[in-house]
Amino acid sequence: MPARGDHEARRRDVSEAVWRVLAARGFGGLTLRAVATEMDASTGLLTHYFPSKKALIAHALDLADERTATRPLRDAPAPGLPALRAALLDVLPLTPDAAAMNRVWVGSWDVALADPDLAARQRDRYGSWRGRLRPHVAAAVARGELPASSDVDDVVASAAAFAHGLVVHALFDPARFPADRQTAMLDDFLASLTPAVRPE
């Protein structure tokens, strides 16, 4: 029996190969054969880790979760809208690495919509993301940056939907939606949430 250290090293190798295939080919190209080829290994080896295609996809989503959770994040300059802005900027494909991560997540939607268990994971994932945005919106209301009548959950949902929509446009048409335009559009969106200043 291989030593535990060898087993863990092999598991890391498998995970790295899964990620490379996923980043290059998306979920449509993620197969045991493709991962085996990436590792120069047999598919028999991989069935030890992934007895089914669903298990392979679930592992790929775990890897995406892990890489998303451990990526560097911006420091919020202040609570409220500045913190919300920083959190949304962290989602947008403003760099090649961020674009690659977003391609993985957008590619996961199709397989998740076709499987109730994976769909539930995605629902919970996006619910958690909205939950992380909510304190920023609540702080913006408390600080008077947003109207006191604002429905915090609706503002959070609008912000999340705007960010995801911009992600899709930028991934499919990066020349038309470069980083500076994405940032400007986000700033315009946030400005549209604030109450209009009435002349004295």
Rosetta constraint file for C-alpha pairs under 8 A:
AtomPair CA 2 CA 6 HARMONIC 6.11 0.50
AtomPair CA 2 CA 7 HARMONIC 6.44 0.50
AtomPair CA 3 CA 7 HARMONIC 6.36 0.50
AtomPair CA 4 CA 8 HARMONIC 6.16 0.50
AtomPair CA 5 CA 9 HARMONIC 6.08 0.50
AtomPair CA 6 CA 10 HARMONIC 6.12 0.50
AtomPair CA 7 CA 11 HARMONIC 6.20 0.50
AtomPair CA 8 CA 12 HARMONIC 6.24 0.50
AtomPair CA 9 CA 13 HARMONIC 6.25 0.50
AtomPair CA 10 CA 14 HARMONIC 6.16 0.50
AtomPair CA 11 CA 15 HARMONIC 6.16 0.50
AtomPair CA 12 CA 16 HARMONIC 6.12 0.50
AtomPair CA 13 CA 17 HARMONIC 6.21 0.50
AtomPair CA 13 CA 39 HARMONIC 7.83 0.50
AtomPair CA 14 CA 18 HARMONIC 6.15 0.50
AtomPair CA 14 CA 35 HARMONIC 7.76 0.50
AtomPair CA 14 CA 39 HARMONIC 7.44 0.50
AtomPair CA 14 CA 46 HARMONIC 7.88 0.50
AtomPair CA 15 CA 19 HARMONIC 6.21 0.50
AtomPair CA 15 CA 60 HARMONIC 8.00 0.50
AtomPair CA 15 CA 63 HARMONIC 7.51 0.50
AtomPair CA 16 CA 20 HARMONIC 6.21 0.50
AtomPair CA 17 CA 21 HARMONIC 6.24 0.50
AtomPair CA 17 CA 35 HARMONIC 5.86 0.50
AtomPair CA 17 CA 38 HARMONIC 6.02 0.50
AtomPair CA 17 CA 39 HARMONIC 6.25 0.50
AtomPair CA 18 CA 22 HARMONIC 6.05 0.50
AtomPair CA 18 CA 30 HARMONIC 7.55 0.50
AtomPair CA 18 CA 35 HARMONIC 5.76 0.50
AtomPair CA 18 CA 60 HARMONIC 6.68 0.50
AtomPair CA 19 CA 23 HARMONIC 5.98 0.50
AtomPair CA 19 CA 60 HARMONIC 6.88 0.50
AtomPair CA 19 CA 63 HARMONIC 7.27 0.50
AtomPair CA 20 CA 24 HARMONIC 6.12 0.50
AtomPair CA 21 CA 25 HARMONIC 5.70 0.50
AtomPair CA 21 CA 26 HARMONIC 7.14 0.50
AtomPair CA 21 CA 29 HARMONIC 7.36 0.50
AtomPair CA 21 CA 30 HARMONIC 6.23 0.50
AtomPair CA 21 CA 34 HARMONIC 6.96 0.50
AtomPair CA 21 CA 35 HARMONIC 6.43 0.50
AtomPair CA 21 CA 38 HARMONIC 7.30 0.50
AtomPair CA 22 CA 26 HARMONIC 4.57 0.50
AtomPair CA 22 CA 27 HARMONIC 5.99 0.50
AtomPair CA 22 CA 29 HARMONIC 7.22 0.50
AtomPair CA 22 CA 30 HARMONIC 5.90 0.50
AtomPair CA 22 CA 60 HARMONIC 7.54 0.50
AtomPair CA 22 CA 104 HARMONIC 6.92 0.50
AtomPair CA 23 CA 100 HARMONIC 6.60 0.50
AtomPair CA 23 CA 101 HARMONIC 7.79 0.50
AtomPair CA 23 CA 103 HARMONIC 7.66 0.50
AtomPair CA 23 CA 104 HARMONIC 6.37 0.50
AtomPair CA 25 CA 29 HARMONIC 4.91 0.50
AtomPair CA 25 CA 30 HARMONIC 6.79 0.50
AtomPair CA 26 CA 30 HARMONIC 6.42 0.50
AtomPair CA 26 CA 103 HARMONIC 7.58 0.50
AtomPair CA 26 CA 104 HARMONIC 6.19 0.50
AtomPair CA 26 CA 107 HARMONIC 5.97 0.50
AtomPair CA 26 CA 108 HARMONIC 7.96 0.50
AtomPair CA 27 CA 57 HARMONIC 7.50 0.50
AtomPair CA 27 CA 104 HARMONIC 7.58 0.50
AtomPair CA 27 CA 107 HARMONIC 6.03 0.50
AtomPair CA 27 CA 108 HARMONIC 6.29 0.50
AtomPair CA 27 CA 111 HARMONIC 7.41 0.50
AtomPair CA 28 CA 107 HARMONIC 7.95 0.50
AtomPair CA 29 CA 34 HARMONIC 7.38 0.50
AtomPair CA 30 CA 34 HARMONIC 6.43 0.50
AtomPair CA 30 CA 35 HARMONIC 7.23 0.50
AtomPair CA 30 CA 57 HARMONIC 7.72 0.50
AtomPair CA 31 CA 35 HARMONIC 6.31 0.50
AtomPair CA 31 CA 53 HARMONIC 7.01 0.50
AtomPair CA 31 CA 56 HARMONIC 7.77 0.50
AtomPair CA 32 CA 36 HARMONIC 6.01 0.50
AtomPair CA 32 CA 43 HARMONIC 6.06 0.50
AtomPair CA 32 CA 46 HARMONIC 6.70 0.50
AtomPair CA 32 CA 47 HARMONIC 7.85 0.50
AtomPair CA 32 CA 53 HARMONIC 7.44 0.50
AtomPair CA 32 CA 56 HARMONIC 7.67 0.50
AtomPair CA 33 CA 37 HARMONIC 6.07 0.50
AtomPair CA 33 CA 42 HARMONIC 7.97 0.50
AtomPair CA 33 CA 43 HARMONIC 5.90 0.50
AtomPair CA 34 CA 38 HARMONIC 6.17 0.50
AtomPair CA 35 CA 39 HARMONIC 6.28 0.50
AtomPair CA 36 CA 40 HARMONIC 5.81 0.50
AtomPair CA 36 CA 41 HARMONIC 4.87 0.50
AtomPair CA 36 CA 42 HARMONIC 5.56 0.50
AtomPair CA 36 CA 43 HARMONIC 5.50 0.50
AtomPair CA 36 CA 46 HARMONIC 6.97 0.50
AtomPair CA 37 CA 41 HARMONIC 6.27 0.50
AtomPair CA 37 CA 42 HARMONIC 7.68 0.50
AtomPair CA 41 CA 45 HARMONIC 6.99 0.50
AtomPair CA 42 CA 46 HARMONIC 7.06 0.50
AtomPair CA 43 CA 47 HARMONIC 6.39 0.50
AtomPair CA 44 CA 48 HARMONIC 7.05 0.50
AtomPair CA 45 CA 49 HARMONIC 7.61 0.50
AtomPair CA 46 CA 50 HARMONIC 5.98 0.50
AtomPair CA 46 CA 51 HARMONIC 7.98 0.50
AtomPair CA 47 CA 51 HARMONIC 4.85 0.50
AtomPair CA 47 CA 52 HARMONIC 7.46 0.50
AtomPair CA 50 CA 55 HARMONIC 5.32 0.50
AtomPair CA 50 CA 56 HARMONIC 5.42 0.50
AtomPair CA 51 CA 55 HARMONIC 6.56 0.50
AtomPair CA 51 CA 56 HARMONIC 7.98 0.50
AtomPair CA 52 CA 56 HARMONIC 6.54 0.50
AtomPair CA 53 CA 57 HARMONIC 6.27 0.50
AtomPair CA 54 CA 58 HARMONIC 6.07 0.50
AtomPair CA 55 CA 59 HARMONIC 6.17 0.50
AtomPair CA 56 CA 60 HARMONIC 6.24 0.50
AtomPair CA 57 CA 61 HARMONIC 6.24 0.50
AtomPair CA 58 CA 62 HARMONIC 6.26 0.50
AtomPair CA 58 CA 118 HARMONIC 7.52 0.50
AtomPair CA 59 CA 63 HARMONIC 6.25 0.50
AtomPair CA 60 CA 64 HARMONIC 6.26 0.50
AtomPair CA 61 CA 65 HARMONIC 6.09 0.50
AtomPair CA 61 CA 108 HARMONIC 7.85 0.50
AtomPair CA 62 CA 66 HARMONIC 6.14 0.50
AtomPair CA 63 CA 67 HARMONIC 6.11 0.50
AtomPair CA 64 CA 68 HARMONIC 5.95 0.50
AtomPair CA 64 CA 101 HARMONIC 7.61 0.50
AtomPair CA 64 CA 104 HARMONIC 7.52 0.50
AtomPair CA 64 CA 105 HARMONIC 7.60 0.50
AtomPair CA 65 CA 69 HARMONIC 6.03 0.50
AtomPair CA 66 CA 70 HARMONIC 6.20 0.50
AtomPair CA 67 CA 71 HARMONIC 6.02 0.50
AtomPair CA 68 CA 101 HARMONIC 7.69 0.50
AtomPair CA 73 CA 87 HARMONIC 7.93 0.50
AtomPair CA 73 CA 90 HARMONIC 6.28 0.50
AtomPair CA 74 CA 86 HARMONIC 6.03 0.50
AtomPair CA 74 CA 87 HARMONIC 7.41 0.50
AtomPair CA 74 CA 90 HARMONIC 6.83 0.50
AtomPair CA 75 CA 86 HARMONIC 7.14 0.50
AtomPair CA 76 CA 82 HARMONIC 6.31 0.50
AtomPair CA 76 CA 83 HARMONIC 4.61 0.50
AtomPair CA 76 CA 86 HARMONIC 5.73 0.50
AtomPair CA 76 CA 87 HARMONIC 7.84 0.50
AtomPair CA 77 CA 82 HARMONIC 6.19 0.50
AtomPair CA 77 CA 83 HARMONIC 6.63 0.50
AtomPair CA 78 CA 82 HARMONIC 5.55 0.50
AtomPair CA 78 CA 83 HARMONIC 5.90 0.50
AtomPair CA 79 CA 83 HARMONIC 5.11 0.50
AtomPair CA 79 CA 84 HARMONIC 7.91 0.50
AtomPair CA 79 CA 136 HARMONIC 6.45 0.50
AtomPair CA 79 CA 139 HARMONIC 6.49 0.50
AtomPair CA 79 CA 140 HARMONIC 7.31 0.50
AtomPair CA 80 CA 84 HARMONIC 6.31 0.50
AtomPair CA 80 CA 135 HARMONIC 7.93 0.50
AtomPair CA 80 CA 136 HARMONIC 4.72 0.50
AtomPair CA 80 CA 137 HARMONIC 5.98 0.50
AtomPair CA 80 CA 138 HARMONIC 7.27 0.50
AtomPair CA 80 CA 139 HARMONIC 4.63 0.50
AtomPair CA 80 CA 140 HARMONIC 3.90 0.50
AtomPair CA 80 CA 141 HARMONIC 7.63 0.50
AtomPair CA 80 CA 143 HARMONIC 7.12 0.50
AtomPair CA 80 CA 145 HARMONIC 7.38 0.50
AtomPair CA 81 CA 85 HARMONIC 5.99 0.50
AtomPair CA 81 CA 136 HARMONIC 6.52 0.50
AtomPair CA 81 CA 137 HARMONIC 6.78 0.50
AtomPair CA 81 CA 139 HARMONIC 7.87 0.50
AtomPair CA 81 CA 140 HARMONIC 5.51 0.50
AtomPair CA 81 CA 145 HARMONIC 7.05 0.50
AtomPair CA 81 CA 190 HARMONIC 7.66 0.50
AtomPair CA 82 CA 86 HARMONIC 6.28 0.50
AtomPair CA 83 CA 87 HARMONIC 6.22 0.50
AtomPair CA 83 CA 136 HARMONIC 6.01 0.50
AtomPair CA 84 CA 88 HARMONIC 6.21 0.50
AtomPair CA 84 CA 133 HARMONIC 6.54 0.50
AtomPair CA 84 CA 136 HARMONIC 5.34 0.50
AtomPair CA 84 CA 137 HARMONIC 6.83 0.50
AtomPair CA 85 CA 89 HARMONIC 6.08 0.50
AtomPair CA 85 CA 186 HARMONIC 7.68 0.50
AtomPair CA 85 CA 187 HARMONIC 7.73 0.50
AtomPair CA 85 CA 190 HARMONIC 7.67 0.50
AtomPair CA 86 CA 90 HARMONIC 6.30 0.50
AtomPair CA 87 CA 91 HARMONIC 6.95 0.50
AtomPair CA 87 CA 133 HARMONIC 7.25 0.50
AtomPair CA 88 CA 92 HARMONIC 6.69 0.50
AtomPair CA 88 CA 159 HARMONIC 7.96 0.50
AtomPair CA 88 CA 160 HARMONIC 7.89 0.50
AtomPair CA 88 CA 163 HARMONIC 6.57 0.50
AtomPair CA 89 CA 94 HARMONIC 7.86 0.50
AtomPair CA 89 CA 183 HARMONIC 7.36 0.50
AtomPair CA 91 CA 98 HARMONIC 7.50 0.50
AtomPair CA 91 CA 163 HARMONIC 7.23 0.50
AtomPair CA 91 CA 167 HARMONIC 7.96 0.50
AtomPair CA 92 CA 98 HARMONIC 6.92 0.50
AtomPair CA 92 CA 99 HARMONIC 7.66 0.50
AtomPair CA 92 CA 102 HARMONIC 7.90 0.50
AtomPair CA 92 CA 163 HARMONIC 6.81 0.50
AtomPair CA 92 CA 166 HARMONIC 7.47 0.50
AtomPair CA 92 CA 167 HARMONIC 5.74 0.50
AtomPair CA 92 CA 182 HARMONIC 7.65 0.50
AtomPair CA 93 CA 97 HARMONIC 7.78 0.50
AtomPair CA 93 CA 98 HARMONIC 4.66 0.50
AtomPair CA 93 CA 99 HARMONIC 4.25 0.50
AtomPair CA 93 CA 100 HARMONIC 7.89 0.50
AtomPair CA 93 CA 102 HARMONIC 6.63 0.50
AtomPair CA 93 CA 167 HARMONIC 6.34 0.50
AtomPair CA 93 CA 170 HARMONIC 7.06 0.50
AtomPair CA 93 CA 171 HARMONIC 7.42 0.50
AtomPair CA 93 CA 179 HARMONIC 7.42 0.50
AtomPair CA 94 CA 98 HARMONIC 6.24 0.50
AtomPair CA 94 CA 99 HARMONIC 6.81 0.50
AtomPair CA 94 CA 178 HARMONIC 7.37 0.50
AtomPair CA 94 CA 179 HARMONIC 4.75 0.50
AtomPair CA 94 CA 182 HARMONIC 7.63 0.50
AtomPair CA 95 CA 99 HARMONIC 6.08 0.50
AtomPair CA 95 CA 179 HARMONIC 7.51 0.50
AtomPair CA 96 CA 100 HARMONIC 6.14 0.50
AtomPair CA 97 CA 101 HARMONIC 6.27 0.50
AtomPair CA 98 CA 102 HARMONIC 6.13 0.50
AtomPair CA 99 CA 103 HARMONIC 6.14 0.50
AtomPair CA 99 CA 171 HARMONIC 6.91 0.50
AtomPair CA 100 CA 104 HARMONIC 6.49 0.50
AtomPair CA 101 CA 105 HARMONIC 6.48 0.50
AtomPair CA 102 CA 106 HARMONIC 5.99 0.50
AtomPair CA 102 CA 167 HARMONIC 7.33 0.50
AtomPair CA 102 CA 171 HARMONIC 7.90 0.50
AtomPair CA 103 CA 107 HARMONIC 5.87 0.50
AtomPair CA 103 CA 171 HARMONIC 7.19 0.50
AtomPair CA 104 CA 108 HARMONIC 6.25 0.50
AtomPair CA 105 CA 109 HARMONIC 6.88 0.50
AtomPair CA 106 CA 168 HARMONIC 7.73 0.50
AtomPair CA 107 CA 111 HARMONIC 7.83 0.50
AtomPair CA 108 CA 112 HARMONIC 6.08 0.50
AtomPair CA 109 CA 113 HARMONIC 5.99 0.50
AtomPair CA 110 CA 114 HARMONIC 6.51 0.50
AtomPair CA 111 CA 115 HARMONIC 6.59 0.50
AtomPair CA 111 CA 118 HARMONIC 7.64 0.50
AtomPair CA 112 CA 116 HARMONIC 7.24 0.50
AtomPair CA 112 CA 117 HARMONIC 7.79 0.50
AtomPair CA 112 CA 118 HARMONIC 4.72 0.50
AtomPair CA 112 CA 119 HARMONIC 4.61 0.50
AtomPair CA 112 CA 122 HARMONIC 7.03 0.50
AtomPair CA 113 CA 118 HARMONIC 7.41 0.50
AtomPair CA 113 CA 119 HARMONIC 5.46 0.50
AtomPair CA 114 CA 119 HARMONIC 7.52 0.50
AtomPair CA 115 CA 119 HARMONIC 5.93 0.50
AtomPair CA 116 CA 120 HARMONIC 6.11 0.50
AtomPair CA 117 CA 121 HARMONIC 6.46 0.50
AtomPair CA 118 CA 122 HARMONIC 6.31 0.50
AtomPair CA 119 CA 123 HARMONIC 6.11 0.50
AtomPair CA 120 CA 124 HARMONIC 6.16 0.50
AtomPair CA 121 CA 125 HARMONIC 6.02 0.50
AtomPair CA 122 CA 126 HARMONIC 6.13 0.50
AtomPair CA 123 CA 127 HARMONIC 6.03 0.50
AtomPair CA 124 CA 128 HARMONIC 6.08 0.50
AtomPair CA 125 CA 129 HARMONIC 6.38 0.50
AtomPair CA 126 CA 130 HARMONIC 6.23 0.50
AtomPair CA 127 CA 131 HARMONIC 6.14 0.50
AtomPair CA 128 CA 132 HARMONIC 6.32 0.50
AtomPair CA 129 CA 133 HARMONIC 6.46 0.50
AtomPair CA 130 CA 134 HARMONIC 6.11 0.50
AtomPair CA 130 CA 156 HARMONIC 6.30 0.50
AtomPair CA 130 CA 157 HARMONIC 6.95 0.50
AtomPair CA 130 CA 160 HARMONIC 6.88 0.50
AtomPair CA 131 CA 135 HARMONIC 7.59 0.50
AtomPair CA 132 CA 136 HARMONIC 7.95 0.50
AtomPair CA 133 CA 137 HARMONIC 6.71 0.50
AtomPair CA 133 CA 156 HARMONIC 6.43 0.50
AtomPair CA 134 CA 138 HARMONIC 6.11 0.50
AtomPair CA 134 CA 152 HARMONIC 7.02 0.50
AtomPair CA 134 CA 153 HARMONIC 7.02 0.50
AtomPair CA 134 CA 156 HARMONIC 5.99 0.50
AtomPair CA 135 CA 139 HARMONIC 5.97 0.50
AtomPair CA 136 CA 140 HARMONIC 6.19 0.50
AtomPair CA 137 CA 141 HARMONIC 6.36 0.50
AtomPair CA 137 CA 152 HARMONIC 6.20 0.50
AtomPair CA 137 CA 155 HARMONIC 7.23 0.50
AtomPair CA 137 CA 156 HARMONIC 6.74 0.50
AtomPair CA 138 CA 142 HARMONIC 6.24 0.50
AtomPair CA 138 CA 152 HARMONIC 6.12 0.50
AtomPair CA 139 CA 143 HARMONIC 6.00 0.50
AtomPair CA 140 CA 144 HARMONIC 6.21 0.50
AtomPair CA 140 CA 145 HARMONIC 4.95 0.50
AtomPair CA 140 CA 146 HARMONIC 5.64 0.50
AtomPair CA 141 CA 145 HARMONIC 5.78 0.50
AtomPair CA 141 CA 146 HARMONIC 4.67 0.50
AtomPair CA 141 CA 147 HARMONIC 6.13 0.50
AtomPair CA 141 CA 148 HARMONIC 5.72 0.50
AtomPair CA 141 CA 150 HARMONIC 7.20 0.50
AtomPair CA 141 CA 152 HARMONIC 7.97 0.50
AtomPair CA 142 CA 146 HARMONIC 7.95 0.50
AtomPair CA 142 CA 148 HARMONIC 7.43 0.50
AtomPair CA 144 CA 148 HARMONIC 7.01 0.50
AtomPair CA 145 CA 194 HARMONIC 6.33 0.50
AtomPair CA 145 CA 195 HARMONIC 7.97 0.50
AtomPair CA 146 CA 150 HARMONIC 6.82 0.50
AtomPair CA 146 CA 193 HARMONIC 6.72 0.50
AtomPair CA 146 CA 194 HARMONIC 5.19 0.50
AtomPair CA 146 CA 195 HARMONIC 6.59 0.50
AtomPair CA 147 CA 194 HARMONIC 7.03 0.50
AtomPair CA 147 CA 195 HARMONIC 6.32 0.50
AtomPair CA 150 CA 155 HARMONIC 7.30 0.50
AtomPair CA 151 CA 155 HARMONIC 6.29 0.50
AtomPair CA 152 CA 156 HARMONIC 6.17 0.50
AtomPair CA 153 CA 157 HARMONIC 6.13 0.50
AtomPair CA 154 CA 158 HARMONIC 6.09 0.50
AtomPair CA 155 CA 159 HARMONIC 6.11 0.50
AtomPair CA 156 CA 160 HARMONIC 6.14 0.50
AtomPair CA 157 CA 161 HARMONIC 6.01 0.50
AtomPair CA 158 CA 162 HARMONIC 6.00 0.50
AtomPair CA 159 CA 163 HARMONIC 6.18 0.50
AtomPair CA 160 CA 164 HARMONIC 6.19 0.50
AtomPair CA 161 CA 165 HARMONIC 6.02 0.50
AtomPair CA 162 CA 166 HARMONIC 6.15 0.50
AtomPair CA 163 CA 167 HARMONIC 6.14 0.50
AtomPair CA 163 CA 186 HARMONIC 7.82 0.50
AtomPair CA 164 CA 168 HARMONIC 6.40 0.50
AtomPair CA 165 CA 169 HARMONIC 6.44 0.50
AtomPair CA 166 CA 170 HARMONIC 6.04 0.50
AtomPair CA 166 CA 182 HARMONIC 7.24 0.50
AtomPair CA 167 CA 171 HARMONIC 6.09 0.50
AtomPair CA 168 CA 172 HARMONIC 6.30 0.50
AtomPair CA 169 CA 173 HARMONIC 5.84 0.50
AtomPair CA 169 CA 174 HARMONIC 7.55 0.50
AtomPair CA 169 CA 177 HARMONIC 7.11 0.50
AtomPair CA 170 CA 174 HARMONIC 4.74 0.50
AtomPair CA 170 CA 175 HARMONIC 7.99 0.50
AtomPair CA 170 CA 176 HARMONIC 7.45 0.50
AtomPair CA 170 CA 177 HARMONIC 5.03 0.50
AtomPair CA 170 CA 178 HARMONIC 7.10 0.50
AtomPair CA 170 CA 182 HARMONIC 7.79 0.50
AtomPair CA 173 CA 177 HARMONIC 6.29 0.50
AtomPair CA 174 CA 178 HARMONIC 5.64 0.50
AtomPair CA 177 CA 181 HARMONIC 5.69 0.50
AtomPair CA 177 CA 182 HARMONIC 6.03 0.50
AtomPair CA 178 CA 182 HARMONIC 6.29 0.50
AtomPair CA 179 CA 183 HARMONIC 6.20 0.50
AtomPair CA 180 CA 184 HARMONIC 6.18 0.50
AtomPair CA 181 CA 185 HARMONIC 6.03 0.50
AtomPair CA 182 CA 186 HARMONIC 6.18 0.50
AtomPair CA 183 CA 187 HARMONIC 6.23 0.50
AtomPair CA 184 CA 188 HARMONIC 6.20 0.50
AtomPair CA 185 CA 189 HARMONIC 6.15 0.50
AtomPair CA 186 CA 190 HARMONIC 6.23 0.50
AtomPair CA 187 CA 191 HARMONIC 6.08 0.50
AtomPair CA 188 CA 192 HARMONIC 6.20 0.50
AtomPair CA 189 CA 193 HARMONIC 6.82 0.50
AtomPair CA 190 CA 194 HARMONIC 7.08 0.50
